[in-house]
Amino acid sequence: MPEVWPGRPFPLGAAWDGAGTNFSLFSEHAKGVELCLFGEDGEETRIALTQRTALNWHCYIPGVAPGQRYGYRVHGPYAPSEGHRFNPAKLLIDPYAKAIEGVVDWAHDANVLPYVPGGDDDADLELDDDDDEAAMPKSIVIDDAFLWEGDRAPSIALADTVIYETHVKGFTMRHPGVREDLRGTYAGLASEAAIAYLVDLGVTAVELLPVHHISDEAFLAERGLANYWGYSTIGYLAPHSEYAAGGRRGEQVREFKGMVKALHQAGIEVILDVVYNHTAEGNHLGPMLCFKGADNSSYYRLMPEDPHHYMDFTGTGNSLNPVHPSVLRLIMDSLRYWVVECHVDGFRFDLASALARELYDVDRLSAFFDVIHQDPVLSQVKLIAEPWDVGPGGYQVGNFPVRWSEWNGMYRDTMRDFWRGQANRGDFASRIAGSSDLYESDGRDPFASINFITAHDGFTLADLVAYESKHNERNREDNRDGTDDSRSWNCGAEGETDDPEIAELRARQQRNFLTTLLLSQGTPMLLGGDEAGRTQHGNNNGWCQDNEISWYDWIETPQASARRDFTRRLIALRRAHPVFRRASFLHGDGEPGGSGLPDAWWFRADGRKMTRRDWQSGEPVLGMFLNGGEIPTPGPEGEEIEDDSFLLLLNAHGEDRTFMLPRRRFGARWTLELSTNDPGAEPGAAHFGARTEVAVLSHSIVVLKRSA
């Protein structure tokens, strides 16, 4: 038995100081806690924690060093009807573990459920007293030291940000330029080939699907599937060990930090998709892995009149309880750890409305927001909300506080509808202009809108124009999963086709979506792989497909190369022209500035101003003038910003249309900047005068730049 000292209640978790390790675990309702140390031979040493301060059980053990494997056993009542589920036969992961070795072994005979299975309601089931240690991953003591070599955050303004949503494993798993032993890992994403691709494309930030340590669901293991997306967190301070090439005994932490460092050196920010709304432990019939056994009634939201069951605002069986001070502390400690120790640049909060619920209702002034806003570290990073959950009143687009940006689901839906001919022009104009109706009244700016056409959840861009129905059979849920409201259009045939006209229309539609996305006011988010036509063959819910369905296909084809070149060109156009990334909202018919023209002006195909009636009816055909001479926000040194002016001619109709360009006062001469019908046309390849006609093919966009 090792020597044991009293230790300290803070910091929580395992903290190595060079001579030994302090251990601390929060549990308000436990009657006793045992720290379990595991030797190299797997032998377990149990140490009863006798010190309890501020609801934290703690000790210090001299000589315990980085690499030490450990866990906890927590004693207390097993009384589900009262909200308590203690079972010391079940080894627990440390909620504050900074590294976790491996994953739950669902194939092992050990039962990680706290009860003996055999029914639909655990209230009547017998407590299981079989030890599950052999099936459980172990927490790891780590050395936090890392040679950052002066690493500094790129600190890119949101107005200048182009987000690339991707997956550590999926992006690199089949990349031919990534060394085979590094594919699917943090080191792979940090490789020269991976970073060169991102830099060449022009994106400024990667938004990584969850990298917190996860645990697959048992039913997935039974089906031979895996939780690829990773929205099944069990370790909020630990990078997922299965994405590490260099080891599972703390090496994953250094590898993750090395990835961030390499991306920063290339000028690319790292945003983490984080899941603080629920955990991998499921509902009342779910496994006991960590929080459920440490203090179920503190960590989770339980039904007030029936604490045997969980509130479920997430659709996963449970909801974490950020109303509890110690749970809120865990979330904040986790966020600060990733920023301060791992140098990440921001977070996208999955189902963020669940975090804003004080009890039932969504409250934008909840404790969660209050704590973040007063925090000197977290208040300065990028904060992005997925502004909905599955509970009542959970759809909260436009309702998050200042300093927050939001995934704009209204933008996604409107743009999809417009390009299939089913959205009115007024809605389209509101979204492409930055969604001022959602964000301006509470003091936010256009970049509060995270604009996206596609994301990990749903069709890829290539599938959005090739499928009208989901094809999720390989998920083994009889195609019942995934949304039935994709707002997609297959352009005339379902799935793959050898019809050249349909193929060209689909390619043009993809270019329309990309052009709309990257020339809209707000912050664009591109789904990784859309720039090369990645397909999931109609699967719109690839969460459990850790295979070629989800992994990027890097096989070079003329079509993929052309689409990537077009995307690169659009990103470069956006970055070169501040008129497409304004830091203030457009006002349209407001008082003209020094240029004598409004900052934006909308017109019909005949070149005349849109009327009130035009906005609510008529064909999906629209012109937009963007005035580069009316940008009120100064530059970084207080200088005035003046840019070129542009015309966007948009035809989402099924027939060709001819636009009459506006009067001379808007511009005497115009040159072609790009055309989604002729993506190979170089800028300046065509010239037009005021009040001349420009043919715009059906389902296409023409962008013109003022030359005189």
C-alpha positions in Angstrom: 0.0 0.0 0.0 1.5 3.4 -1.0 1.9 6.2 1.4 -1.1 8.5 1.4 -1.3 12.1 2.4 -4.4 14.3 2.9 -4.0 16.3 -0.3 -6.1 19.2 -1.5 -9.7 19.5 -2.7 -8.6 21.6 -5.7 -7.8 21.3 -8.5 -10.2 18.5 -9.2 -8.9 15.5 -11.1 -5.3 14.2 -11.0 -2.6 16.8 -10.7 1.0 15.8 -10.9 3.5 18.2 -9.3 6.8 16.4 -10.1 7.0 14.5 -6.8 3.5 12.9 -6.6 -0.1 13.3 -7.6 -3.1 14.9 -6.0 -6.4 13.3 -6.6 -9.8 15.0 -6.1 -13.3 13.8 -7.0 -16.6 15.7 -6.5 -19.5 13.8 -5.0 -22.1 15.4 -2.9 -24.1 12.3 -1.9 -21.5 9.6 -1.7 -20.9 7.8 1.6 -17.4 6.7 0.6 -14.9 6.9 -2.2 -12.0 4.6 -3.2 -9.2 5.6 -5.5 -8.1 2.6 -7.6 -4.5 2.5 -9.0 -3.6 -0.1 -11.6 -0.1 -1.5 -12.0 1.5 -2.6 -15.2 0.4 -6.1 -14.5 -3.2 -4.9 -14.1 -3.2 -5.4 -10.3 -5.6 -3.1 -8.6 -4.7 -1.2 -5.4 -7.7 0.4 -3.6 -7.2 3.5 -1.4 -10.0 4.8 0.7 -10.3 8.6 0.6 -10.9 9.8 4.1 -10.6 13.5 3.4 -13.7 15.4 2.2 -13.6 19.2 1.7 -16.2 21.3 -0.1 -17.9 18.1 -1.3 -14.6 16.9 -2.9 -13.0 13.7 -1.8 -9.2 14.0 -2.0 -5.7 12.6 -1.3 -2.1 13.0 -2.3 0.1 10.1 -3.1 3.9 10.6 -3.3 5.6 8.9 -6.2 2.6 8.5 -8.5 3.8 9.8 -11.8 2.5 10.5 -15.4 1.3 7.3 -17.1 -0.4 6.0 -13.9 -3.7 4.3 -14.7 -6.5 4.9 -12.2 -10.2 5.0 -11.6 -12.7 5.4 -8.8 -15.3 3.3 -6.9 -18.0 5.3 -5.2 -20.1 4.0 -2.3 -23.6 5.1 -1.5 -27.2 4.1 -1.8 -28.5 2.4 -4.9 -32.0 4.0 -4.9 -33.1 4.9 -8.4 -36.4 6.1 -7.2 -34.6 8.8 -5.1 -32.1 9.6 -8.0 -29.1 7.7 -6.5 -27.3 5.0 -8.4 -24.1 4.3 -6.5 -22.5 0.9 -7.1 -18.8 0.4 -6.0 -18.6 -2.8 -8.1 -18.4 -0.5 -11.1 -15.1 1.2 -11.9 -15.6 4.8 -12.8 -13.7 7.2 -15.1 -12.6 10.4 -13.4 -14.9 13.2 -14.6 -11.8 15.4 -14.7 -9.5 12.9 -16.4 -7.2 14.6 -18.8 -6.4 11.4 -20.6 -8.4 8.1 -20.9 -6.8 4.9 -22.1 -9.0 3.1 -24.6 -12.7 2.5 -24.8 -15.4 0.4 -23.2 -15.1 -3.2 -24.2 -18.7 -4.1 -25.0 -17.6 -7.6 -26.0 -16.3 -8.5 -22.6 -18.4 -10.6 -20.2 -18.2 -7.9 -17.5 -21.5 -6.0 -17.1 -21.0 -2.2 -17.1 -24.7 -1.7 -16.2 -25.2 -1.1 -12.4 -28.1 -3.6 -12.4 -28.6 -7.2 -13.5 -30.3 -6.8 -17.0 -33.6 -8.5 -17.5 -36.4 -6.0 -18.0 -37.6 -2.6 -19.2 -37.4 -0.8 -15.9 -34.4 -1.0 -13.6 -36.4 0.0 -10.5 -37.3 -3.6 -10.1 -34.0 -5.1 -11.1 -31.3 -6.5 -8.8 -28.2 -4.5 -8.1 -25.3 -6.1 -10.0 -22.2 -6.7 -7.8 -19.9 -8.2 -10.5 -16.7 -6.2 -11.0 -16.6 -4.5 -14.4 -12.9 -3.3 -14.2 -11.8 -5.5 -17.1 -14.2 -3.9 -19.5 -13.6 -0.3 -18.5 -11.1 2.2 -19.8 -8.7 3.7 -17.2 -8.0 7.3 -16.4 -4.4 8.4 -16.9 -2.2 10.8 -14.9 -0.5 13.2 -17.3 2.3 15.7 -17.5 0.8 19.0 -18.7 4.1 20.3 -19.9 4.4 21.0 -23.7 6.9 23.0 -25.7 4.6 25.6 -27.4 7.6 27.6 -28.8 5.8 30.9 -28.7 2.6 29.7 -30.2 0.1 32.5 -30.6 -3.6 32.4 -31.5 -4.2 33.6 -35.1 -7.1 35.8 -33.6 -8.9 36.1 -36.9 -12.0 38.4 -36.7 -15.2 36.5 -37.3 -16.0 38.8 -40.2 -12.9 37.5 -41.9 -13.4 33.9 -40.9 -14.1 31.0 -43.2 -14.9 27.8 -41.2 -14.3 24.3 -42.5 -16.3 21.7 -40.6 -14.4 18.5 -40.6 -13.6 15.3 -38.7 -10.1 14.4 -37.5 -10.4 10.8 -38.6 -12.5 11.2 -41.7 -10.4 14.0 -43.3 -7.1 12.1 -43.1 -8.1 8.4 -43.1 -7.6 8.0 -46.9 -5.5 11.0 -47.7 -2.7 9.8 -50.0 -0.3 12.5 -48.8 -0.6 11.5 -45.1 1.6 8.7 -43.9 -0.3 5.5 -43.4 0.4 5.2 -39.7 -0.8 8.7 -39.1 -4.1 8.5 -41.0 -7.2 9.1 -38.9 -5.2 10.9 -36.1 -4.3 14.3 -34.7 -0.8 13.9 -36.1 -2.4 13.2 -39.5 -4.3 16.4 -39.4 -1.1 18.2 -38.4 0.8 16.7 -41.3 2.3 18.8 -44.1 -0.1 17.4 -46.7 -3.2 18.0 -44.7 -2.3 21.5 -43.7 -1.2 22.4 -47.2 -4.6 21.4 -48.5 -6.4 23.7 -46.0 -4.1 26.6 -46.7 -4.4 26.2 -50.4 -8.2 26.1 -50.2 -8.1 29.4 -48.2 -10.1 28.5 -45.1 -9.2 30.2 -41.8 -10.5 27.8 -39.2 -11.3 24.1 -38.8 -14.3 23.2 -36.7 -13.6 19.7 -35.5 -16.4 17.3 -34.8 -16.2 16.2 -31.1 -12.7 15.3 -29.9 -13.6 14.9 -26.2 -13.2 11.2 -25.2 -16.3 9.3 -26.2 -17.9 6.0 -25.5 -19.8 4.1 -28.2 -23.3 2.9 -27.5 -23.7 -0.8 -26.8 -26.3 -1.3 -29.5 -23.8 0.0 -32.1 -21.3 -2.6 -31.1 -23.9 -5.3 -31.5 -24.6 -4.0 -35.0 -20.9 -3.8 -36.0 -21.2 0.0 -36.1 -19.5 2.8 -34.3 -20.3 6.4 -33.2 -18.3 8.2 -35.9 -19.5 11.7 -35.2 -18.6 11.5 -31.5 -21.6 13.1 -29.8 -21.3 10.7 -27.0 -18.9 12.3 -24.5 -17.6 10.6 -21.4 -14.4 12.8 -20.8 -14.7 16.5 -21.0 -11.0 17.3 -20.4 -9.5 14.3 -22.4 -8.8 14.2 -26.1 -10.3 11.0 -27.6 -7.5 8.4 -27.4 -8.6 6.6 -30.5 -7.5 9.6 -32.7 -3.9 9.3 -31.4 -1.1 7.8 -33.4 1.5 8.0 -30.6 -0.1 6.2 -27.7 -2.9 6.0 -25.1 -1.0 6.7 -21.8 -1.1 10.5 -22.1 0.6 10.7 -25.5 -2.7 11.7 -27.0 -2.6 15.0 -25.1 0.8 16.0 -26.5 -0.3 14.9 -30.0 -3.5 17.0 -29.8 -1.5 20.0 -28.7 1.0 19.4 -31.5 -1.9 19.5 -34.0 -3.1 22.8 -32.7 0.4 24.2 -32.8 0.9 23.1 -36.4 -2.4 24.6 -37.5 -1.7 27.9 -35.8 1.7 28.1 -37.5 -0.2 27.9 -40.8 -2.6 30.7 -39.6 -5.6 28.3 -39.1 -7.7 28.5 -36.0 -9.1 25.4 -34.2 -12.7 25.4 -33.1 -14.0 22.4 -31.1 -17.6 21.0 -31.4 -18.4 20.3 -27.7 -21.2 18.3 -26.2 -22.0 19.6 -22.7 -25.7 18.9 -23.0 -25.6 15.1 -22.4 -23.2 12.2 -21.8 -22.6 8.7 -23.1 -24.4 7.1 -20.1 -27.9 7.2 -21.7 -31.2 7.0 -19.8 -32.1 5.0 -16.7 -31.3 1.8 -18.4 -27.9 3.0 -19.7 -24.4 2.0 -18.5 -22.5 3.3 -15.5 -19.2 4.7 -16.7 -18.5 8.0 -14.9 -21.0 10.6 -13.8 -23.9 8.3 -13.1 -21.9 6.4 -10.5 -20.1 9.4 -9.1 -23.2 11.4 -8.2 -26.2 10.8 -10.5 -28.5 13.3 -8.8 -26.0 16.1 -9.1 -24.7 15.6 -12.6 -28.0 15.0 -14.4 -31.3 16.7 -14.7 -33.9 14.4 -13.1 -37.6 14.6 -13.3 -38.7 16.6 -10.3 -41.6 14.3 -9.5 -39.9 11.1 -10.6 -36.1 11.3 -10.0 -35.9 7.7 -11.2 -36.1 9.1 -14.8 -34.1 11.8 -16.6 -35.2 15.0 -18.3 -34.3 14.5 -21.9 -33.9 17.7 -23.9 -31.3 16.1 -26.2 -32.9 13.0 -27.6 -30.1 10.8 -26.1 -31.7 9.7 -22.8 -30.2 12.3 -20.4 -29.4 15.9 -20.0 -26.4 17.2 -18.0 -27.3 19.6 -15.2 -25.5 22.9 -15.6 -27.7 24.4 -12.9 -25.7 22.6 -10.3 -22.7 24.7 -9.3 -20.2 21.8 -9.4 -21.5 20.6 -12.8 -21.3 24.2 -14.1 -17.7 24.3 -12.7 -16.9 21.2 -14.6 -18.1 22.7 -17.9 -16.1 26.0 -17.2 -13.0 24.2 -16.1 -13.2 22.0 -19.2 -13.6 25.0 -21.5 -10.8 27.0 -19.8 -8.5 23.9 -20.0 -8.9 23.6 -23.8 -8.2 27.3 -24.3 -5.4 27.9 -21.7 -3.6 24.5 -21.8 -4.5 23.3 -25.4 -4.7 26.7 -27.1 -7.9 26.1 -29.0 -9.6 29.2 -30.4 -13.3 28.7 -29.8 -16.2 26.3 -29.4 -19.4 25.3 -31.2 -21.9 24.2 -28.5 -24.0 21.2 -29.6 -27.7 21.6 -28.7 -26.8 24.8 -26.8 -30.5 25.5 -25.9 -30.2 22.6 -23.4 -27.5 24.5 -21.6 -29.7 27.6 -21.4 -32.5 25.9 -19.5 -32.8 26.8 -15.9 -35.5 24.2 -15.3 -37.7 23.8 -18.3 -37.7 27.1 -20.1 -34.8 28.3 -22.2 -33.4 31.4 -20.5 -30.9 33.5 -22.3 -29.7 35.0 -19.0 -29.0 31.6 -17.5 -26.0 30.9 -15.2 -24.2 29.3 -18.0 -24.1 32.5 -20.1 -23.5 34.7 -17.0 -20.4 32.7 -16.1 -18.9 32.7 -19.6 -19.5 36.4 -20.1 -17.6 37.4 -17.0 -14.8 35.0 -17.6 -11.7 36.8 -18.8 -10.6 33.9 -21.0 -13.8 32.4 -22.3 -15.4 35.7 -23.1 -12.6 36.4 -25.7 -12.8 33.2 -27.8 -15.2 32.3 -30.6 -18.5 31.1 -29.1 -20.9 29.4 -31.5 -24.3 28.0 -30.5 -26.3 25.3 -32.2 -29.4 27.2 -31.1 -31.9 24.4 -30.6 -32.6 21.2 -28.7 -35.5 18.7 -28.8 -37.3 20.1 -25.7 -40.3 22.5 -25.8 -39.3 26.0 -27.0 -35.9 24.7 -27.9 -35.6 26.4 -31.3 -33.9 29.6 -30.4 -32.3 30.9 -33.6 -31.6 34.7 -33.1 -32.0 34.6 -29.3 -28.5 34.0 -27.9 -26.7 36.9 -26.2 -24.1 39.4 -27.5 -20.7 37.8 -28.1 -22.4 34.6 -29.4 -22.7 33.5 -33.0 -25.3 30.9 -34.1 -25.6 28.2 -36.6 -28.3 29.9 -38.7 -30.8 27.1 -39.6 -33.1 29.7 -41.2 -30.3 30.6 -43.6 -29.8 26.9 -44.5 -33.5 26.3 -45.1 -34.1 29.4 -47.1 -31.1 28.9 -49.4 -32.1 25.3 -50.1 -35.6 26.4 -50.9 -34.6 29.3 -53.1 -32.4 27.2 -55.3 -35.1 24.6 -55.8 -37.6 27.4 -56.6 -39.6 27.3 -53.4 -38.6 30.4 -51.4 -39.8 34.0 -51.8 -37.3 36.6 -52.7 -37.8 38.6 -49.5 -36.6 35.7 -47.4 -33.7 35.1 -49.6 -32.6 38.7 -49.5 -32.8 38.8 -45.7 -30.5 35.8 -45.4 -27.9 36.7 -48.0 -27.8 40.2 -46.5 -26.8 38.9 -43.0 -30.2 38.1 -41.3 -30.5 41.5 -39.6 -34.0 40.5 -38.6 -32.5 37.9 -36.3 -29.4 39.7 -34.9 -29.4 43.5 -35.3 -31.9 44.4 -32.6 -29.9 43.1 -29.7 -26.6 44.7 -30.8 -25.0 41.9 -32.7 -23.4 42.1 -36.1 -23.8 40.1 -39.4 -21.1 37.6 -38.4 -23.3 36.5 -35.6 -24.9 34.4 -38.3 -22.9 31.3 -39.1 -24.2 30.6 -42.6 -24.2 27.1 -43.9 -25.9 25.1 -46.6 -24.8 21.7 -45.4 -23.2 20.3 -42.2 -22.2 16.9 -40.8 -25.9 16.3 -40.0 -27.7 15.8 -43.3 -26.9 15.5 -46.9 -23.5 16.5 -48.3 -23.7 19.2 -51.0 -23.4 16.6 -53.8 -26.2 14.5 -52.2 -28.4 17.6 -51.7 -28.7 17.9 -55.5 -28.8 14.2 -56.2 -31.4 12.8 -53.7 -34.8 13.8 -52.6 -35.2 10.9 -50.2 -32.8 9.7 -47.5 -31.1 6.3 -48.1 -29.9 5.3 -44.6 -30.3 1.5 -44.8 -26.8 0.9 -43.8 -27.5 2.5 -40.4 -29.7 -0.6 -39.7 -32.7 1.2 -38.5 -34.9 0.4 -41.5 -34.3 3.9 -42.9 -36.3 5.5 -40.1 -33.5 7.6 -38.8 -32.4 11.0 -40.2 -34.6 13.9 -41.2 -37.3 13.6 -43.8 -37.2 17.4 -44.4 -34.0 17.8 -46.4 -35.4 20.4 -48.8 -33.4 18.8 -51.5 -33.9 18.5 -55.2 -32.4 15.6 -57.3 -32.5 17.6 -60.5 -34.5 15.0 -62.3 -33.2 11.6 -61.2 -32.7 9.9 -57.8 -29.1 9.1 -57.1 -26.4 8.3 -59.6 -27.1 9.0 -63.2 -25.3 9.0 -66.6 -27.5 11.7 -68.0 -25.1 14.5 -69.0 -27.7 17.2 -68.7 -28.7 16.2 -65.2 -25.0 15.9 -64.2 -24.3 19.4 -65.5 -27.3 20.8 -63.7 -26.2 19.2 -60.4 -22.7 20.6 -60.8 -24.2 24.1 -61.5 -26.5 23.8 -58.5 -23.5 23.0 -56.3 -21.7 26.1 -57.6 -24.8 28.2 -57.0 -24.9 27.0 -53.3 -21.1 27.6 -52.9 -21.4 31.1 -54.5 -24.4 32.1 -52.4 -22.7 30.9 -49.2 -19.3 32.6 -49.7 -20.8 35.9 -51.0 -23.4 36.2 -48.2 -22.9 38.6 -45.3 -22.1 36.7 -42.2 -19.6 34.0 -41.4 -19.6 31.1 -43.9 -19.1 27.5 -42.8 -18.2 25.0 -45.5 -18.8 21.3 -44.9 -15.5 19.5 -45.4 -15.4 17.6 -48.7 -18.2 19.7 -50.3 -15.5 21.5 -52.2 -14.7 18.3 -54.0 -18.2 16.7 -54.4 -18.0 14.3 -51.5 -21.0 11.9 -51.4 -22.5 9.7 -48.8 -24.6 8.0 -51.4 -27.8 9.5 -50.0 -27.2 8.7 -46.3 -28.2 11.9 -44.5 -27.4 10.6 -41.0 -23.9 9.1 -41.1 -23.3 9.4 -37.4 -22.6 5.6 -37.1 -20.7 5.1 -40.3 -17.0 5.1 -39.4 -16.1 3.8 -42.9 -15.9 4.8 -46.5 -19.4 6.4 -46.4 -18.0 9.1 -44.2 -14.3 9.2 -44.9 -13.2 11.6 -47.5 -12.5 10.2 -51.0 -9.3 11.8 -52.2 -9.3 10.2 -55.7 -8.7 13.0 -58.1 -11.2 13.4 -60.9 -11.7 16.3 -63.3 -15.0 17.1 -61.7 -13.6 17.2 -58.1 -10.6 19.3 -59.3 -12.9 21.8 -61.0 -15.2 22.1 -58.0 -12.3 22.6 -55.7 -10.8 25.3 -58.0 -14.1 27.1 -58.1 -14.4 27.0 -54.3 -10.8 28.2 -53.9 -11.7 31.1 -56.2 -14.8 32.0 -54.3 -12.9 32.1 -51.0 -10.2 34.2 -52.5 -12.8 36.6 -53.9 -14.4 36.9 -50.4 -11.1 37.5 -48.7 -10.1 40.2 -51.3 -13.3 42.2 -51.0 -14.6 43.6 -47.7 -17.9 44.4 -49.3 -18.8 40.6 -49.0 -17.8 40.5 -45.3 -19.1 43.7 -43.8 -19.0 44.2 -40.0 -22.2 46.1 -40.0 -25.6 45.4 -41.5 -26.8 46.6 -44.9 -29.6 49.2 -44.8 -30.6 49.3 -48.4 -32.9 52.2 -48.9 -31.4 54.1 -46.0 -29.8 57.5 -46.3 -27.1 57.3 -49.1 -23.6 58.1 -47.9 -20.8 59.9 -49.7 -21.1 57.8 -52.8 -24.7 59.1 -53.3 -25.9 55.5 -53.6 -27.3 53.1 -51.0 -25.1 50.4 -49.6 -27.3 47.8 -51.3 -30.0 48.0 -53.9 -32.3 45.2 -55.1 -33.7 45.0 -58.6 -35.9 42.9 -60.9 -34.7 41.3 -64.1 -35.9 44.4 -66.0 -33.4 46.5 -64.0 -36.0 48.3 -61.9 -36.2 48.5 -58.2 -38.1 45.8 -56.3 -41.5 46.8 -55.0 -43.2 45.5 -51.9 -45.4 43.2 -54.0 -42.3 41.9 -55.8 -40.8 40.7 -52.5 -43.6 38.4 -51.7 -44.4 36.9 -55.1 -42.9 36.3 -58.5 -40.2 34.2 -60.0 -37.1 33.3 -58.0 -35.1 35.8 -60.1 -33.3 38.7 -58.4 -30.5 41.3 -58.8 -28.4 42.7 -56.0 -26.1 45.8 -56.1 -23.4 45.8 -53.4 -21.8 49.2 -52.9 -18.1 49.1 -52.1 -18.1 52.8 -51.4 -20.4 52.5 -48.4 -18.6 50.5 -45.8 -18.9 52.4 -42.5 -16.8 50.2 -40.3 -13.1 51.5 -40.2 -10.1 49.3 -40.7 -7.8 48.1 -37.9 -5.9 51.4 -37.9 -9.0 53.5 -38.1 -8.7 54.0 -41.9 -11.7 54.2 -44.2 -12.4 51.1 -46.2 -13.4 51.5 -49.9 -13.9 48.5 -52.1 -15.2 47.6 -55.6 -18.9 47.4 -56.2 -20.6 44.3 -57.5 -23.8 43.1 -59.1 -25.2 39.6 -58.3 -27.7 38.3 -60.9 -29.5 35.3 -59.5 -31.8 33.1 -61.5 -33.2 30.1 -59.6 -35.9 29.7 -62.2 -36.2 26.7 -64.5 -35.9 28.8 -67.6 -33.2 31.3 -68.8 -33.7 34.9 -68.0 -32.3 38.2 -69.4 -31.3 40.9 -66.9 -31.2 44.6 -67.8 -28.4 46.2 -65.8 -29.3 49.1 -63.6 -28.9 52.8 -64.6 -25.6 54.5 -65.2 -25.5 56.0 -61.7 -24.9 52.5 -60.3 -22.0 52.0 -62.7 -21.2 52.9 -66.3 -19.2 49.7 -67.0 -19.2 46.2 -65.6 -16.9 43.2 -66.1 -17.6 39.6 -65.5 -16.2 38.3 -62.2 -17.6 34.8 -62.4 -20.5 32.7 -63.7 -21.8 29.5 -62.2 -22.8 28.4 -65.7 -19.3 29.0 -67.0 -16.9 28.3 -64.1 -13.9 28.4 -66.3 -14.5 32.0 -67.5 -11.7 34.3 -66.2 -12.5 37.6 -64.5 -12.7 40.3 -67.1 -13.7 37.9 -69.9 -16.8 39.9 -70.7 -17.8 43.6 -70.5 -21.2 45.2 -70.2 -22.5 48.8 -70.1 -25.3 50.3 -68.0 -28.8 49.4 -69.2 -27.5 46.5 -71.4 -28.8 43.0 -71.3 -27.1 40.1 -69.7 -28.3 36.5 -70.3 -28.4 34.4 -67.2 -29.0 30.7 -67.7 -31.6 28.9 -65.6 -30.4 27.9 -62.2 -27.3 30.1 -62.3 -25.6 33.2 -61.0 -23.6 35.9 -62.7 -21.3 38.1 -60.7 -20.2 41.4 -62.2 -17.7 43.9 -60.9 -17.9 47.7 -61.6 -15.1 48.9 -63.8 -16.2 52.5 -64.4 
